[in-house]
Amino acid sequence: MRIEHVAIWVSNLENMKEFYETYFKGKSNRKYHNKEKGFESYFLRFESGTRLEIMRRTGINEKNSVEMLGWAHIAFSLGSKEAVDELTTKLTMGGYKLVNGPRTTGDGYYESVIEDPERNLIELTV
């Protein structure tokens, strides 16, 4: 068994697509648009084969809170401490908020955590 994809509701579909293509080398499919339901989405495929679906629908406009029950973050394994440091620097220089790190956590992971354009948490790890 494997996870086929993970999906996230977003406010600005095109901005989020560009973010994941630019910083995480995601490759997007053509936009799906169901006018009747007011729904649009893209699937982004990453080098590992993992996919992320970003979705927007009329009527879904606000996030409940920064921390709530449910998914907490998405983690990208970059392969080395140097790659974590490099992408962390690139993202912070691009204006994205660094939440913490890079650091070695108590359970031995080397990671940093940043916010994407809509304040969703992304963990960068080895």
C-alpha positions in Angstrom: 0.0 0.0 0.0 1.1 3.6 -0.6 -0.4 7.0 -0.4 -1.5 8.0 -3.9 -1.7 11.7 -3.2 -2.4 14.4 -0.6 -4.8 17.3 -1.3 -5.0 20.8 0.1 -7.6 23.6 -0.3 -6.0 26.9 -1.3 -7.1 30.4 -1.9 -4.8 31.4 -4.8 -4.5 28.3 -7.0 -2.0 29.8 -9.5 0.3 31.2 -6.9 0.4 27.9 -5.0 1.1 26.0 -8.3 4.0 28.4 -9.1 5.4 28.0 -5.5 5.5 24.2 -5.6 6.9 24.2 -9.2 9.6 26.7 -8.4 10.9 25.5 -5.1 10.0 21.8 -5.1 10.3 21.0 -8.8 6.7 19.9 -9.1 5.3 19.2 -12.5 1.7 20.1 -13.0 -1.0 18.6 -15.1 -3.5 20.8 -17.0 -6.0 22.6 -14.7 -9.2 20.7 -14.1 -12.2 23.1 -13.9 -15.8 22.1 -13.1 -17.7 25.3 -13.6 -21.0 23.8 -12.3 -19.4 23.1 -8.9 -17.1 26.1 -8.9 -14.1 23.7 -8.4 -10.6 23.9 -9.9 -7.5 21.8 -9.2 -4.0 20.9 -10.3 -2.0 17.7 -9.5 1.7 18.3 -9.0 4.0 15.4 -9.4 7.4 15.4 -7.7 10.6 13.6 -8.7 9.8 10.7 -6.3 6.4 10.2 -7.9 4.5 11.6 -5.0 1.6 13.8 -5.9 0.0 16.9 -4.3 -3.4 18.1 -5.4 -4.1 21.8 -4.8 -7.8 22.7 -5.0 -10.0 25.7 -4.9 -13.7 25.9 -4.7 -16.1 28.8 -4.3 -17.3 29.0 -0.7 -14.1 27.8 0.8 -12.3 31.0 1.8 -10.8 30.9 5.3 -8.5 28.7 7.3 -9.8 27.8 10.8 -6.6 28.5 12.6 -2.9 28.0 12.4 -3.0 24.9 14.6 -6.0 22.7 14.6 -6.9 19.0 14.6 -6.0 17.3 11.4 -3.0 17.4 9.2 -0.1 19.4 10.7 2.4 19.7 7.8 3.8 18.1 4.7 7.5 17.0 4.7 9.9 16.8 1.8 13.0 14.7 2.2 15.8 16.5 0.3 18.6 13.9 0.8 21.2 15.9 2.7 21.7 18.5 5.4 23.3 20.7 2.7 20.1 20.5 0.6 18.0 21.4 3.6 20.2 24.4 4.3 20.2 25.5 0.7 16.5 25.3 0.1 15.8 26.9 3.5 18.0 29.9 2.5 16.4 30.1 -1.0 12.9 30.1 0.5 13.7 32.7 3.2 15.4 34.9 0.6 12.3 34.5 -1.4 10.3 36.1 1.4 8.8 32.9 2.9 8.6 32.7 6.7 11.0 30.4 8.5 9.2 28.8 11.5 12.2 27.0 12.9 15.6 25.5 12.0 17.5 24.2 10.4 18.2 22.1 13.4 18.5 18.6 14.6 15.4 17.7 16.5 15.2 15.6 19.7 14.2 12.6 17.7 17.3 13.0 15.5 15.9 14.6 12.3 17.7 17.4 10.7 15.0 19.8 9.5 13.6 23.2 9.0 10.0 24.3 8.8 8.8 27.1 6.6 5.4 28.5 5.6 4.1 28.3 2.0 2.3 31.3 0.6 -0.9 30.4 2.4 0.8 29.7 5.8 0.7 25.9 5.5 3.7 24.3 7.2 6.3 22.5 5.1 9.1 20.5 6.8 12.3 20.2 4.9 14.3 17.2 6.1 17.2 15.0 5.1 
